[in-house]
């Protein structure tokens, strides 16, 4: 079910952190063990959870004891995400930075509460609802969180299957793209939507850029909301192109994300006019808020 899933850089970091501290099984992911492993002081109070780090490097988390124990553990992981990955005082930050940090901490929770290196050893039921309950019970997480993680895993696993299929077609499908898509001056963007489960956006974007644009334009915007030309799975296998790397994406702020054509043309030349973007790579850049 998940043989084509590729863990992210952040997931590998979490795996290394857990293994280093003997956290190897789902039942080890507790407030006490995580606090001990990361040397974090835990305080319980009837107020909103917060994380602090002193100038001397002392880390502490205030946990909201009004929440159920499962939710307190999720709150701890969220605050740990802030402690390990973020800096600055959110009370004086621009709203866009706050939203970016919160999204990143939420992503950390998904990986830390249900780490892939543990999950990959499990035999998940084939039916979605059965797998959902199994994941929730095994890792003792709320259903809503298990659903989010399972959807993420299924989407990325399916993307991995498609990516493998495209690579297998590389030697036999040369010239198909240029024959089927007209040479145009403005980029044409195709979108592929994963049919295996409900997902709000496309799993892949395919940019077709003519040679003049590649040689003369330095960058083009990535329109997250379209408009896109939708393609079906049987058509996707006919698309031959080069992969867009995370390094090729520049994230300035929400709504201002650009694809650096200059970097792509220097790496592949101007003859590579079909550019393949996995949405998981774009998601990773946005979540990190890293500017390349």
Helices and strands as residue ranges (DSSP letters): H 9-20, G 26-28, H 31-38, E 40-45, E 50-53, E 59-64, H 69-85, G 90-92, H 95-113, H 116-119, H 128-139, H 143-169, H 176-180, E 188-192, E 204-208, H 211-216, E 219-221, E 229-231, H 233-236, E 242-243, G 246-248, E 249-253, E 256-260, H 261-268, E 274-278, H 279-288
